[in-house]
Amino acid sequence: MFALVCLFIFSGAMAQKKAAYVIYNSKGKKVSYSKMLKTLAKQDIVMFGELHNNAIAHWLELEVTKDLGAKRNLVLGAEMYEADNQNALNSYLSSEYTYKQLDSAARLWNNNKTDYAPLVDYAKDNNLKFIATNIPRRYASKVHKGGFEALDTLSDLEKSWIAPLPMQFDSTMPTYVDILSMMGEHGSMNLVRAQATKDATMAHFLYTNYVPGSLFLHYNGSYHSNKKEGIVWYLKQVNSNLNIGNIAVVSQSDIYKLSDESKDLADFIICVDEDMTPTY
């Protein structure tokens, strides 16, 4: 009887334990962190698709970076830094700039200090390149207002901060079709083109800074690399032989069964409890 009571107490204690996240493969099968890491370490490029305000995603980005860095030579890059801020970012990486000077010289996201600075500091501490891959937002805004043609008016210097013109564009890509559907009456094809300029530019700077034999780890919103579309599609147009792995972060009320709509988003889907406190 005593043993039975102990069993119930032990079982109840185990049932009360809560995980902050669970990792799944593309088919919705649970996998271990070590299994994910082993697979990712074999890739040429890894896209870490985050939810921008998710604390678990940001913590795991740093942990995955450290663990992959122990196995491979890394190049890092991120959507959160725009290409025309590369010089300022380089000055910080070389310790020429303090963080305060970087903040003054570059357009940093409001959550940079808590969520992205640790990744840049990892690159700084380990003498790694960190690439500002995104298109300057003012140019994406131009496309939103006037289509791709608006980019033709840019100077040669300005064009060096975007993907080469003319940019390829596939309006039938499911990701882009979904944008129009989600935006409803507020959507337009120029909005989709603006999204494409971001994907194309990130792919351009990612590929031009890719070092064969190293692993390029890129941080971006999940939507830019879900289903290996967006940035990945553009990379494949340049080099179809690249081995590209991707991660997607999703949020659910029940993390112990991946929703059908989240399956196939990525090679690995990190499912986070939706009660997790956001970073902003």
N, C-alpha and C positions, 0 to 999 in steps of 0.2 A: 504493500500500500504506500509506504514511504517513497519507494522508487517511482511509483506511478505519479505521486504528487510532484516529485522533483522533475519528472519528465514534462508535466504540464507547465510547471513554472519556467523551465528552460525553453519550451516551445513558445510560451507566451512572450518571453524576453526576446527571442529571436524574431518573432512576428512584429515586435514593436520597433525593430531596427529599420531605419529608413535610409535608402541610398539617395544621393543628390542627382545621380545620373546613371544611365545604363547605355552601353554601346551595342549597336546592332550592325550586322552586315546588310547588304543591299536587299536581301530577301527577308529581313526581319528576324534573323536568328541572332540571339545574344552571343557576343564575342568578348573576349578579355582585352584589357588594355594592352597587354604584352603581345597578343595576336595582332591587334591593329598596328602596333608599332613595328613589329617584324615585317608586315606587309608594306607599310609606308616607307620603310628604310630601303626598299628595293627599287623605288621609283626615281625617275629623273626630276619630276616636279610634283609637289603636293600642294593642293589648294585646301586651305583650312577655311571652310565656309562658316562664319560665325553668325550669331544674332548679336547685333552691335551693343545691346545693353545687358547682355547676359553674363553674370559674374562667373559662372562655371565655365563658360566658353573661354573667357579671358584667362582664367587660371589654367585651363587645360592647354591653351595655346602656348603658354610659357613652359608648362611641363613637357609637352610634346617637343617643343623646340630644344629644350635641354637634353631630352632623351635621344632625339635624333642626332643632335650635335655630338653625342658621345659615340655615335656609330658612323657618321658620315661627315664630310666637309660640307658646310652649309653656305648658301646665299639666301638672305632674307629679303622680303619685300612686302609692301602692303598697299591696299586701296586707300588707306587713311592718310597717305602722304602724296601730294601732287607733284608732278614731274618738275615743275619750275621751282620747287623748294628743295631739289636735290642738293644744291650747293650748300644751303644752310644745314641740311641734314648731315652732309659730309663734314662740315665744320664742327658739328656737335660730336660726331663719331671720332674725330681726331683730337677732341678736347680743346680745339680752338675756341669753341663756343661753350658757354655754360647753358644749362637748361633754360634759364631766363632769357638768354640771348636768342636761343632757338625759338622760344615762344614768341619773341618779338619779330624775328625774321621770317618765320614760316606760318602758314595758316594751319594751326593745329586744331584737331577736334576738341570739343569741350571736355570730353572724357579721356583725353590723351594721357594726362599725368598718371591716372590710375590704371588705365586699360592697355595702352600701347607703349608708353615710355619704358615699361619693364622689358619689352621685346627689343626695343632699340638699345637699351642699356646692355642687354645680353650680347647684342652684336658688338657694341663698343668694348665690352670687357673681353671679348674673344676675338677681336680684330677681324670681324666679318663685315662684308658689304651689306648695307641695308638700302634697298632700292625704293624710291618713291615712284610708284608705277601709274598712278591715276592721272587722268587728264585734268588740267586746271578747270575748276568748276565753271568759270566764266565762259569757257569755250563750249562746254556741254550745254550751257544755257543758250548760247548763240544758235546751236543746232536745234534746240527745242523751239526757238522762235522762228528760225529761218531755214531749217534743213541743212544738209551737208554742205550746200553751196556757200553757207556763211563762213565756212572754214577757209575758203579760197582767198579771202581777203586778209588772212593773217600774214605777218612778216615771216621771213625765213627763221628767225629766232623763235618766234611763237610756234611755228610748225615743228620745230625740233622737240617740242614738249607734247606732241600728240603722235598717234600712229600715222604712218605715211599715207598721203592722199593719192588717189581716192580710196576711201575705206570700203572694204567689202561689207556687204549687208545682206542678210537673209531674213526677210520679213516673215517667213513661214516658220522660223525656229519656234518651237512650242513655248519657250520662255518668253519670247517677245509677243506671241499671240496672247499669252496669259496676261501680260501687262495691259494690253488694250481691253481685255475682258474685265480685269479688276478695276480699272480706272473708269469704266463706263463712259458717261457723257463727258468726263473730264480728260479722257484719253485722246491721243492723236498719234499719227504715224511719226510725227516729228519727236514726240516724247520717246517713242521706241528708238528712233534714230539716236537721240541723245544718250539713251542707255547703251546703245551699240558703240558709241564713241568711247565710253568708259571701258567696255569690255575689250574693244580693239586696242586701245592705248595700253591698258594693263597687260594684255598679251604681248604687245610690241616690246615694252620695256622689260617684261619678264624674260622673253626669249633673247633679247639682245644682251642681257646680263647673265644668262644661263651659262654656266661653266661645265662642259662635258666632264663627267666623273664626279661632279658634286651634286648635291640635292638642293634644289631651289624650293624653299618653303614660303608660300605666299598666303597672307591673311586678307580675307575679303568677306563681304556679306555673302551669306549662303546663296542668295539669288543669282550672284554672278558666276557661280560654278555648279549649281544644282544640275543633276542629270547629265553632267559633263557637257553642258551647253555654255553659252556666254563666253567667258575668257577661254575655256578649254576648246571651244569650237574654233576660235581664232588661232590658238596655238597649233591646232591640228592642220589648219590651212597652210601654215608655214612649214611644219615638220610632222608628218603623220606617224613617224616612228617613235615619237616621244612616249615614254611611259609616264602617264599622269594619274596620280591617285587623288581622290578628293574625300573630304569630310563635310558633312552637313550637321548643323546643330538645330534641333527642333525642341519645342516645349509642349509638354502634355500634362494633363491632370493625373494620368496613370502612366508611369514610366515603365511599367513591367510588361507592356505589350505595345509594340510599335503600331501606330495607326497605318492603315492601308495606304493612305495618301502620302505618307512619309517614306514608304518603301521605294527603293530604286532612286532615291534622291542622290545617293553617293555610295562610294565603296563602304564607307562607315558612317553611320548616323548616330550622333550622340544625343540621346533623349534626356532632357533636363526637366525636373519637376517645375511646373508652371508657378508654384508658390515661391520659387527662388527670388530673392529681392533683386530688382534690377539695379544696374550701376548708375542709371539716370532715368 
